[in-house]
Amino acid sequence: MEQNYSLNTDGYVYALGIGTGWSWAGTVHLTRVPKDRILDYAAYTYFAGRNDDGTPRWSREEREAAALPGVRASEQGSAMFHPGIGR
């Protein structure tokens, strides 16, 4: 990880939720929080699908969280963004 989160362009920290309390396998969910509010649980929003124009929809309601389409995990996982390839 680079120093001071300097490559961050949108001001958020993202986290993955994988599986359930009984298994590390299953669908993958995504949450985000402004990087300066990580300790404020009320600031977290959850990926809740896509808007009509294809942009991600975010909700403050955990019950509205949607699994990431086409993404499943069979064990613990991690992800990263590579700015050189934009993914």
C-alpha positions in Angstrom: 0.0 0.0 0.0 1.4 3.4 -0.9 2.1 6.1 1.7 -0.8 8.1 3.0 -3.3 6.6 0.5 -2.0 9.1 -2.0 -3.3 7.3 -5.1 -6.9 7.5 -3.8 -8.9 9.6 -6.3 -12.5 9.4 -4.8 -11.9 9.8 -1.1 -13.4 6.4 -0.1 -12.0 3.2 1.4 -13.7 0.0 0.1 -14.2 -3.3 1.9 -15.4 -6.7 0.8 -17.9 -8.8 2.6 -17.5 -12.5 1.8 -19.7 -15.5 2.9 -21.5 -15.8 6.2 -20.6 -16.4 9.8 -20.5 -20.1 9.0 -18.6 -20.2 5.7 -16.0 -18.1 3.8 -17.7 -19.1 0.5 -20.5 -17.5 -1.4 -21.5 -14.1 -2.8 -19.3 -11.0 -2.3 -20.7 -7.7 -1.1 -19.0 -4.2 -1.2 -19.1 -1.3 1.2 -17.4 2.0 1.2 -16.7 4.8 3.7 -15.1 8.2 3.3 -11.4 7.7 4.2 -11.6 10.2 7.1 -14.6 8.5 8.7 -13.6 4.9 8.9 -14.4 4.7 12.6 -18.0 6.1 12.0 -20.2 3.1 11.2 -23.0 5.5 10.3 -20.9 6.8 7.4 -20.7 3.4 5.6 -22.7 2.8 2.4 -23.4 -0.5 0.7 -23.4 -1.4 -3.0 -27.0 -1.8 -3.8 -27.0 -2.6 -7.5 -26.8 -0.3 -10.5 -28.8 2.7 -11.6 -30.5 2.8 -15.0 -27.4 4.5 -16.5 -25.1 1.7 -15.2 -23.5 3.7 -12.4 -23.3 2.0 -9.0 -26.1 2.7 -6.5 -25.1 3.1 -2.9 -27.4 2.8 0.1 -26.9 3.5 3.8 -29.3 0.6 4.5 -27.3 -2.7 5.0 -30.5 -4.6 4.1 -30.4 -3.1 0.6 -26.9 -4.4 0.0 -26.6 -6.4 -3.3 -24.1 -9.1 -4.2 -21.5 -8.0 -6.8 -22.7 -9.5 -10.1 -20.7 -12.5 -11.2 -18.4 -12.4 -8.2 -18.2 -15.4 -5.8 -15.6 -16.5 -3.3 -14.6 -20.0 -2.2 -12.2 -18.9 0.5 -11.0 -15.6 2.0 -10.3 -13.1 -0.7 -8.8 -9.7 -1.3 -8.9 -7.1 -4.1 -6.9 -4.1 -5.3 -7.2 -1.4 -7.8 -4.4 -1.0 -10.3 -4.3 2.6 -11.6 -2.1 1.7 -14.6 -4.8 -0.4 -16.1 -7.8 1.4 -14.6 -9.2 -1.8 -13.0 
